[in-house]
Amino acid sequence: MDRSLHQQNSCVQKGTHKMLIHPTAIISDKAKIASDVRIGAYSIISGNVEISQGCTIGPHVIIKGVTKIGKNNHIYSFASIGGDP
């Protein structure tokens, strides 16, 4: 996992789009995240995860494995998706 995407202002530039990713979140280099996704504090996105447009990932969420989250979903705090908690 790589924290290199994060900046202190919680707004991450990836290509020409901006995502709102909390600086404490950990995002895998393999993850594919749409340009308008919000990711909360201490969330972990690992592996070949794909998160589509309009999604909000709450704080303390773990999404891993080969997992695809469709458009306009809200994943609430402390959820674990794609593997054992």
Backbone bond lengths (Angstrom), bond angles and torsions (degrees), N, CA, C in turn:
res aa  C-N    CA-C-N  psi(-1)  N-CA   C-N-CA  omega(-1)  CA-C   N-CA-C  phi
1 M - - - 1.443 - - 1.520 108.84 -
2 D 1.307 115.03 153.07 1.459 119.33 -171.87 1.518 110.40 -134.66
3 R 1.315 116.01 126.98 1.462 120.81 177.15 1.517 111.61 -91.00
4 S 1.316 118.52 5.64 1.461 121.04 -173.13 1.525 114.08 -65.05
5 L 1.311 118.56 -16.91 1.462 120.69 179.27 1.530 113.01 -76.23
6 H 1.309 117.46 -15.88 1.456 120.93 -168.54 1.517 113.78 -87.46
7 Q 1.314 114.45 145.61 1.449 123.09 175.18 1.519 107.36 -131.26
8 Q 1.323 118.29 155.99 1.453 121.05 -174.96 1.520 113.93 -63.77
9 N 1.307 119.39 -25.08 1.462 120.24 -177.42 1.522 113.06 -83.38
10 S 1.324 118.07 6.68 1.459 124.87 176.69 1.520 114.00 66.34
11 C 1.302 117.63 9.23 1.450 120.98 177.51 1.521 107.32 -114.78
12 V 1.314 116.62 119.15 1.456 121.35 -173.22 1.515 109.95 -106.73
13 Q 1.304 115.86 131.91 1.460 121.12 176.82 1.527 107.46 -94.67
14 K 1.316 116.92 121.31 1.455 121.76 176.00 1.521 105.73 -131.37
15 G 1.315 116.32 105.79 1.459 119.73 -173.00 1.518 108.82 70.32
16 T 1.335 116.86 -130.24 1.461 120.71 -179.54 1.525 112.82 -101.57
17 H 1.346 117.02 5.59 1.463 121.45 -177.13 1.522 111.09 -111.01
18 K 1.318 115.94 159.77 1.457 120.91 176.67 1.516 109.92 -117.09
19 M 1.328 115.98 136.31 1.450 123.14 174.24 1.514 107.24 -115.08
20 L 1.313 117.44 154.42 1.450 120.91 174.15 1.520 107.97 -101.96
21 I 1.324 115.55 101.74 1.455 122.04 -178.42 1.522 107.65 -123.62
22 H 1.311 115.88 124.00 1.455 119.71 179.10 1.524 109.54 -63.07
23 P 1.329 117.86 141.88 1.468 120.32 -176.25 1.523 114.64 -63.95
24 T 1.333 119.10 -16.53 1.461 120.36 178.02 1.526 112.63 -89.50
25 A 1.324 118.14 -8.61 1.468 121.61 178.14 1.524 109.31 -69.91
26 I 1.326 115.37 149.47 1.464 121.50 178.17 1.526 107.58 -116.82
27 I 1.327 116.37 123.05 1.460 122.46 -174.49 1.527 109.64 -122.13
28 S 1.316 117.01 129.19 1.456 122.02 177.48 1.523 110.87 -70.44
29 D 1.325 115.41 146.44 1.469 120.01 173.91 1.527 111.53 -63.84
30 K 1.321 118.05 -23.53 1.467 122.46 -178.57 1.529 112.65 -81.23
31 A 1.333 117.45 -15.18 1.468 121.35 -177.10 1.526 110.87 -69.41
32 K 1.328 115.20 142.94 1.466 122.22 175.15 1.525 106.65 -113.37
33 I 1.331 115.29 114.41 1.459 120.48 -173.87 1.517 109.22 -123.94
34 A 1.343 116.30 127.95 1.470 121.31 179.57 1.531 110.34 -61.53
35 S 1.314 115.01 159.81 1.466 122.02 -172.10 1.522 115.20 -67.98
36 D 1.328 118.69 -16.97 1.469 119.77 -176.23 1.529 113.31 -115.40
37 V 1.316 117.44 17.13 1.464 122.00 -178.29 1.527 110.15 -75.70
38 R 1.331 115.80 142.66 1.465 122.58 175.21 1.523 107.55 -110.56
39 I 1.338 116.39 132.11 1.463 121.24 179.88 1.519 108.11 -127.01
40 G 1.347 115.51 124.86 1.457 121.90 -174.31 1.518 114.47 -81.83
41 A 1.315 113.95 176.28 1.465 123.60 -176.46 1.526 111.92 -58.87
42 Y 1.328 115.39 138.62 1.455 124.90 173.69 1.524 114.21 61.89
43 S 1.302 118.76 15.79 1.462 120.98 174.83 1.520 109.39 -77.46
44 I 1.329 115.68 152.08 1.461 121.99 -179.84 1.522 108.25 -125.92
45 I 1.325 115.92 122.64 1.455 122.44 176.65 1.526 105.59 -116.96
46 S 1.336 117.00 109.50 1.464 119.76 -175.50 1.520 111.11 -128.11
47 G 1.320 115.69 157.26 1.455 121.05 178.46 1.511 112.51 78.16
48 N 1.316 115.06 -156.98 1.466 122.31 -176.61 1.523 110.91 -89.77
49 V 1.310 115.89 59.80 1.463 122.08 -179.26 1.521 109.04 -87.88
50 E 1.337 115.46 139.87 1.455 121.70 175.70 1.521 107.97 -123.88
51 I 1.339 116.38 124.76 1.460 121.53 -179.90 1.526 107.84 -120.23
52 S 1.329 115.95 119.02 1.470 122.31 -174.56 1.528 112.54 -83.14
53 Q 1.322 115.01 175.93 1.465 124.64 -176.53 1.525 113.14 -53.63
54 G 1.326 114.67 146.38 1.455 121.50 170.65 1.514 115.44 75.10
55 C 1.320 118.89 9.58 1.461 121.06 -177.72 1.517 111.85 -86.60
56 T 1.322 114.49 148.88 1.455 122.46 172.85 1.517 107.23 -123.69
57 I 1.322 115.37 124.19 1.453 121.92 177.47 1.521 106.15 -108.26
58 G 1.321 116.38 117.10 1.461 120.63 -176.52 1.517 112.64 -71.23
59 P 1.338 116.57 -179.41 1.459 120.40 179.33 1.529 112.25 -71.54
60 H 1.325 115.73 150.70 1.465 123.49 175.44 1.524 113.12 63.12
61 V 1.313 118.30 29.36 1.465 123.05 178.44 1.526 108.91 -93.45
62 I 1.331 116.26 142.37 1.462 121.69 174.18 1.524 107.69 -118.36
63 I 1.326 116.03 122.82 1.471 121.47 174.33 1.519 105.85 -126.86
64 K 1.342 116.38 123.34 1.458 119.00 -175.67 1.518 111.03 -145.30
65 G 1.337 114.63 178.63 1.456 121.34 179.42 1.512 111.25 76.44
66 V 1.317 115.18 -156.67 1.463 121.61 175.22 1.527 105.56 -95.40
67 T 1.327 115.62 93.24 1.466 121.93 -172.91 1.516 109.97 -131.60
68 K 1.329 115.84 135.50 1.461 121.12 176.86 1.528 108.53 -120.86
69 I 1.333 115.54 125.45 1.465 122.68 176.33 1.527 106.38 -105.39
70 G 1.340 116.81 119.68 1.466 121.49 -178.28 1.520 112.63 -71.16
71 K 1.322 115.59 -177.61 1.472 123.16 -175.75 1.524 112.67 -64.79
72 N 1.343 114.14 145.92 1.464 124.17 168.64 1.533 114.57 58.26
73 N 1.323 117.10 38.70 1.460 121.19 176.09 1.518 110.47 -99.34
74 H 1.323 115.11 150.27 1.466 121.44 174.64 1.522 106.44 -119.90
75 I 1.330 115.34 116.00 1.458 121.13 177.76 1.535 106.05 -100.56
76 Y 1.315 116.09 119.78 1.456 120.99 -172.70 1.526 112.94 -85.33
77 S 1.310 115.36 164.64 1.463 124.26 -175.45 1.523 113.14 -47.75
78 F 1.324 114.60 139.26 1.457 124.41 173.58 1.523 114.66 69.36
79 A 1.327 118.56 12.81 1.466 120.86 176.03 1.532 109.72 -74.05
80 S 1.324 115.22 150.27 1.468 121.43 175.34 1.519 107.44 -129.60
81 I 1.334 116.66 120.93 1.459 122.20 -174.06 1.526 109.10 -128.41
82 G 1.320 116.93 136.57 1.451 121.75 174.52 1.513 114.44 94.17
83 G 1.303 117.43 3.38 1.457 120.93 179.41 1.521 110.10 -179.60
84 D 1.310 115.41 -176.75 1.467 120.09 178.05 1.524 109.82 -68.40
85 P 1.343 116.47 147.97 1.476 119.37 178.64 1.525 111.97 -67.19
